[in-house]
């Protein structure tokens, strides 16, 4: 789509901050007004639109995409989104340790166990750790506690946590980033412990490298989204 506007502005309204293109309010794909909860996020979204050249590139506007998802999908489908996200905790990445390499298992324990301990103390949500890939059943009380955590989030933060959880395969990592326990860079490193270990030993092909870059970008963009929400 060619750029069809000149000016991008932000307006303080009674129910939040709106972004306008040549005076016309920006809308989501489902035609809802893109109302944002604070001015810093609104200004960052506006900057994405202002930065577009002759052709609009949606992939260059991750903040707009996340905000639109919150408004169009998560606001209308909170419980399904919560259940889908809690489902990841049932097989959370950080609970499965290598059983074929002592060195990798040690790296996993060093990176992931502090998050498991934190999750138990912060949310009273202990997770069971196992070795290998056979599934382990997590306590129902833990899943209920995590479900309650997600229900207390607003639509924008719930969107970010849901995206991070799916990207990382770990609700523990997503909540740690939300809480400021870890940075976006650390989140990526922790999510990629196993893959990074394999790359060190066997190298990396172009397709795998591209996938890892996309994951890093997704985590960085969502981490920035959360930082702007907190400002």
C-alpha positions as CSV (number, residue, x, y, z in Angstrom):
1,X,0.0,0.0,0.0
2,X,1.3,3.4,-0.9
3,X,1.6,6.1,1.8
4,X,-1.6,8.1,1.6
5,X,-1.0,10.6,4.4
6,X,1.3,13.5,5.3
7,X,0.9,14.4,8.9
8,X,0.8,12.0,11.9
9,X,-0.5,13.4,15.2
10,X,-1.3,12.3,18.7
11,X,-4.3,13.5,20.6
12,X,-5.1,13.3,24.3
13,X,-8.7,12.1,24.7
14,X,-10.9,11.2,27.7
15,X,-10.3,7.4,27.2
16,X,-6.7,7.4,26.2
17,X,-4.5,8.7,23.4
18,X,-5.3,8.4,19.7
19,X,-3.1,8.6,16.6
20,X,-4.4,10.4,13.5
21,X,-3.3,10.4,9.9
22,X,-4.0,13.8,8.4
23,X,-6.6,14.3,11.1
24,X,-8.3,11.0,10.6
25,X,-8.1,8.6,13.6
26,X,-6.0,5.5,13.0
27,X,-8.1,2.3,13.1
28,X,-7.2,-1.3,13.7
29,X,-7.8,-4.0,11.0
30,X,-11.2,-4.6,12.6
31,X,-12.0,-0.9,12.3
32,X,-11.8,-0.1,16.0
33,X,-10.1,3.2,16.9
34,X,-6.5,2.6,18.0
35,X,-6.8,4.0,21.5
36,X,-3.6,3.8,23.5
37,X,-3.2,3.9,27.3
38,X,-0.4,6.4,27.6
39,X,1.3,9.1,25.5
40,X,4.7,7.4,25.2
41,X,3.2,4.4,23.5
42,X,1.0,6.6,21.4
43,X,4.0,8.7,20.3
44,X,6.0,5.5,19.5
45,X,3.1,4.2,17.4
46,X,2.9,7.5,15.6
47,X,6.6,7.4,15.0
48,X,6.2,4.1,13.2
49,X,3.7,5.6,10.8
50,X,5.7,8.7,10.3
51,X,8.8,6.6,9.5
52,X,7.0,4.9,6.5
53,X,8.4,5.9,3.1
54,X,6.4,5.8,-0.1
55,X,5.1,2.3,0.6
56,X,3.7,1.3,3.9
57,X,5.5,-1.7,5.4
58,X,3.4,-3.3,8.2
59,X,6.3,-5.5,9.3
60,X,8.1,-2.3,10.3
61,X,5.4,-1.4,12.7
62,X,5.4,-4.0,15.5
63,X,4.0,-1.6,18.2
64,X,1.0,-0.9,16.0
65,X,0.5,-4.6,15.4
66,X,0.6,-5.5,19.1
67,X,-1.8,-2.6,20.0
68,X,-4.2,-3.7,17.3
69,X,-4.0,-7.3,18.5
70,X,-4.9,-6.1,22.0
71,X,-7.9,-4.2,20.8
72,X,-9.2,-6.5,18.1
73,X,-8.5,-10.0,19.5
74,X,-7.6,-10.0,23.1
75,X,-10.2,-7.6,24.4
76,X,-12.9,-9.8,22.8
77,X,-11.3,-13.2,23.6
78,X,-9.6,-12.7,26.9
79,X,-10.5,-16.1,28.4
80,X,-9.5,-18.2,25.4
81,X,-6.2,-16.2,25.2
82,X,-5.6,-16.8,28.9
83,X,-6.3,-20.5,28.6
84,X,-4.0,-20.8,25.6
85,X,-1.2,-19.0,27.4
86,X,-1.6,-21.0,30.6
87,X,-1.4,-24.1,28.5
88,X,2.2,-23.3,27.7
89,X,3.0,-23.6,31.4
90,X,1.9,-27.2,31.3
91,X,4.9,-27.9,29.2
92,X,7.0,-24.9,29.9
93,X,10.5,-24.8,28.3
94,X,12.2,-24.1,31.5
95,X,10.9,-27.4,33.1
96,X,12.6,-29.8,30.6
97,X,16.3,-30.4,31.1
98,X,18.7,-32.3,28.8
99,X,19.3,-35.9,29.7
100,X,22.0,-36.6,27.1
101,X,24.5,-33.8,27.9
102,X,25.6,-32.9,31.4
103,X,27.1,-29.6,30.1
104,X,23.8,-28.6,28.5
105,X,21.8,-29.6,31.6
106,X,24.1,-27.5,33.7
107,X,23.6,-24.5,31.5
108,X,19.8,-25.0,31.6
109,X,19.8,-25.3,35.4
110,X,21.9,-22.2,35.8
111,X,19.7,-20.1,33.5
112,X,16.2,-21.6,34.3
113,X,16.2,-22.6,37.9
114,X,16.4,-19.1,39.3
115,X,13.3,-18.3,37.2
116,X,11.4,-21.3,38.6
117,X,12.4,-20.3,42.1
118,X,11.3,-16.7,41.5
119,X,8.0,-17.9,40.0
120,X,7.3,-19.9,43.1
121,X,8.1,-17.0,45.5
122,X,6.4,-14.3,43.4
123,X,3.2,-16.0,42.4
124,X,3.1,-19.1,44.6
125,X,3.3,-21.2,41.4
126,X,5.8,-24.0,41.8
127,X,6.8,-25.9,38.6
128,X,8.0,-29.5,38.4
129,X,11.3,-30.0,36.6
130,X,12.1,-33.2,34.7
131,X,14.8,-34.6,32.5
132,X,14.2,-35.6,28.9
133,X,11.2,-34.8,26.7
134,X,8.5,-37.0,28.3
135,X,5.7,-34.7,29.5
136,X,5.2,-34.0,33.2
137,X,1.9,-32.9,34.7
138,X,2.1,-29.5,36.5
139,X,0.1,-29.0,39.7
140,X,-3.4,-27.7,39.1
141,X,-2.9,-25.1,41.8
142,X,0.1,-23.7,39.9
143,X,-1.9,-23.4,36.7
144,X,-4.7,-21.8,38.6
145,X,-2.3,-19.3,40.2
146,X,-0.8,-18.4,36.8
147,X,-4.3,-18.1,35.3
148,X,-5.1,-15.6,38.1
149,X,-1.9,-13.6,37.2
150,X,-3.0,-13.3,33.6
151,X,-6.6,-12.4,34.5
152,X,-5.3,-9.4,36.4
153,X,-3.4,-8.0,33.4
154,X,-5.0,-5.4,31.1
155,X,-5.5,-6.2,27.5
156,X,-2.3,-4.7,26.3
157,X,0.0,-6.5,28.8
158,X,-1.9,-9.7,28.3
159,X,-1.3,-9.4,24.6
160,X,2.5,-9.0,25.2
161,X,2.7,-11.9,27.6
162,X,0.7,-14.1,25.2
163,X,3.0,-13.2,22.3
164,X,6.2,-13.7,24.4
165,X,4.9,-17.0,25.8
166,X,4.2,-18.4,22.3
167,X,7.5,-17.1,20.9
168,X,9.6,-18.5,23.8
169,X,7.6,-21.6,24.6
170,X,7.6,-20.4,28.2
171,X,5.2,-18.5,30.3
172,X,7.9,-18.3,33.0
173,X,10.1,-16.3,30.7
174,X,7.3,-14.0,29.6
175,X,6.2,-13.2,33.2
176,X,9.9,-12.6,34.2
177,X,10.2,-10.1,31.4
178,X,6.9,-8.5,32.3
179,X,8.0,-8.1,35.9
180,X,11.4,-6.7,35.0
181,X,13.2,-9.7,36.4
182,X,15.1,-10.2,33.1
183,X,15.7,-8.0,30.0
184,X,14.6,-8.7,26.5
185,X,18.2,-9.7,25.6
186,X,18.3,-12.1,28.5
187,X,14.9,-13.5,27.6
188,X,16.2,-14.4,24.2
189,X,19.3,-15.9,25.5
190,X,17.4,-18.1,28.0
191,X,14.9,-19.2,25.4
192,X,17.7,-20.2,23.1
193,X,19.9,-22.1,25.5
194,X,19.4,-25.4,23.8
195,X,19.7,-24.1,20.2
196,X,22.8,-22.0,21.1
197,X,24.4,-25.1,22.5
198,X,23.8,-27.0,19.3
199,X,25.0,-24.1,17.2
200,X,28.3,-24.0,19.1
201,X,28.9,-27.7,18.3
202,X,27.4,-28.1,14.8
203,X,27.2,-24.7,13.3
204,X,24.0,-23.0,11.9
205,X,22.4,-23.0,8.5
206,X,20.9,-19.9,6.9
207,X,17.3,-21.0,7.7
208,X,17.9,-21.5,11.3
209,X,19.8,-18.2,11.6
210,X,16.9,-16.4,10.0
211,X,14.5,-18.0,12.5
212,X,16.6,-17.0,15.4
213,X,16.8,-13.4,14.2
214,X,13.0,-13.3,13.9
215,X,12.6,-14.6,17.4
216,X,15.1,-12.1,18.8
217,X,13.2,-9.3,17.0
218,X,9.9,-10.5,18.3
219,X,11.2,-10.5,21.8
220,X,12.8,-7.1,21.5
221,X,9.7,-5.5,20.0
222,X,7.4,-7.0,22.7
223,X,9.8,-6.0,25.4
224,X,9.8,-2.5,24.1
225,X,6.0,-2.5,24.0
226,X,6.0,-3.6,27.7
227,X,8.5,-0.9,28.6
228,X,6.3,1.8,27.0
229,X,3.3,0.5,28.8
230,X,5.2,0.9,32.1
231,X,6.3,4.5,31.4
